[in-house]
Amino acid sequence: MMQLEDQLKAFEESGAYKAVWGGGSGQDGVVSNQPPSSRVLDEREQMIMSGGYIRRVTNDAREDEMEENLSHVGSIIGNLKSMALDMGNEIDAQNVQIDRIQGK
């Protein structure tokens, strides 16, 4: 039993473990605020600026596929956000029209 614990501890202190899990850089914990956002019109430009969606470890085809899939998901979410903003603007315009009709 002690030998297994020693092997586990040795693995957790190895460079491979720290490369994948970050090595306790002190950034663990609760996120209390979000970084400021800057509006970028093209999602591809945003991906280039941010360096992608995932942190590359093995740099293989699976990570390429994950990156591509997350890019598609990000694009869909962007479209949903645009639709929600458009719906909000349309509702505001219709509320103004309803108020104008009720005032007559």
Helices and strands as residue ranges (DSSP letters): H 2-12, H 15-21, H 43-50, H 61-102
